[in-house]
């Protein structure tokens, strides 16, 4: 059957259409695969591996989450370099921006003799002029301030004001210092004039640090000049090793000496004072050898006083061992050192089993109450008077009890040994010193952590080479005048307790302290002149009246009475630079003014612990009020004022 021309034409068209579709589909697939591969490669090479590529015909779809808007733009640019930008469909999301974290506010305040410099970042809402004024109040007028602070517009962090107030307190106490202040931390770096001042400052700052503020203190003291340069190491009969004194010129020397001591049996904590005055750079080497010699002997003591070395073995040490160890030490010591060695004889026992009568001795005892008893032997009357005078000058004339006897046969140098022992006793709060011709023993308790070293240094200097002495002194923190200082709160509480026991009262209309109030003032003065005199705090004396009489007159009368209490303390030689007097009149009643008992309770003198800023404000207010009062009533002798005083609140 023959096909018609129309059928052939239609068939040809269908076949052509199918071929075109297949060709177009193949071409589109090829383009899709090529575009996908090229774009994906470009994105990976550009570091945009977070992006996902899909193709749909000629279209290129980009999706994913870009870390930033800039990263999104760079990914689109990299794709546009491979395919026509019109073919790219952007479905990329961008990570939401993180909130900007507030900066860490901090201030570094540098203080020296030239002035004060402030460096750091503070919140913008803080008034910089007011802050500089606070520093001026803290350190006093006339100090130049260099302001290098920057600001940021963020809220003031919690604890900022508390930390700043404490930082300014530290700045006031330390004339040469760097105080770093943050909201939760105050770091203090300073230089003190001595070790004792360093301990006092550290104790004071630790007590004043507010809750929630971390305190970091680094106070350095200049190295002391040690004369003589002293070291004393011993191992007693029980095998216990310890230092009575230890001096070193460098940190490396200190480590070497302590290492040698531990090798010889030293246990626990020990330290060497770094100081100036070392007689030779070979100090550490000589100390190592001498300490090792004591260890080799199994006990004894070695004492360095500059370049003089004294080695005393334990009684009963083998003579051959003693000779061998001493010989090795003498041979190996640097030439600058001289060695004196001694092997004590054992105590002889008679046929009854009792020891022979001991050598002559002088004994000085100091009780916890401060009483000093002197017993034993002295050479002659002149020496006895010298010992008595020295003891009275050291401990007080009323504290010394003398019960000595004369012995002209005492060995040469006996007075020097006795006076050296009394000097050692002065380092103790309580204890005993026993002086014998060849031996001195110091035992007791002290509140000075450096007492053992000071005693050893003094005895080494006064007794010379070959001196044999024992120092059994223990440090008691409760005896330390610095460690046992009361807090400002405790000082004011003691004053308040004295005042509450017997209140300070005045005659009606009077400002004179009379009667029982005089005894109260004496007791308050004793408190403030005792240990509280070494405590840095500010106190306010507040005068109060009842509501009878005119308000203005009551305020004036209360101020005069507060001033009278302040003057009474000054007359008793109390330092009052940290004490202010303020009259409050009838403003602050503590009881009902409608009853006699209430009025009596309101007529009072109060003692209150206040901050330094509050003291300065009170002084300024008091001065202004005084000037105003003088302007209103320049004369205090008029009859009218006497009448007013009678009607004022008592």
Buried (B, 14 or more C-beta within 10 A) or exposed (E): EEEEEEEEEEEEEEEEEEEEEEEEEEEBEEBBEEBBEBBBEBBEEBEBEBBBBBBEEEBBBBEBBBEEEEBBEBBBEBBBEBBEEEBBEEEBEBEEEEEEEEEEBBBBBBBEEEEBBBBBBBBEEBEEEEBBEBBBBBBEEEBEBEEEBEEEEBEBBEBBEBBBBBBBBBBBBBEEBBBBBBBBBBBBBBBBEEBBBBBBBBBBBEBBBEEEBEBEBEBEBEEBEBEBBBBBBBBBEEEEBBBBBBBBBEEEBBEBBBBBBBEBBBEEEBEBBBBEBBBBEBBBBBBBBBBBBBBBBBBBBBBBBBBBBBBBBBEEBEEEBBEEBBEBBBEEBEEEBEBBBBBBEEEEEEEEEEEEEEEBBBBBBBEEEEBBBBBBBBBEEEBBEBBBEBBBEBBEEEBBEBEBEEBEEBEEEBBEBBBBBBBBBBBBBBBBBBBBBBBBBBBBBBBBBBBBBBBBBBBBBBBBBBBBBBBBBEBBEEBBEBBEBBBBEBBBBBBBEBBEEEBBBBEEBBBEBEEEBEEBBEBBBBBBBEBBEEBBBBBBBBBBBBBBBBBEBBBBBBBBBBBBBBBBBEEBEBEBEBBBBBBBBBEEBEBEBEEEEBBBBBBBBBBBBBEBBBBBBBEEEBEEBEEEBEEEEEEEEEEEBEEBBEEBBB
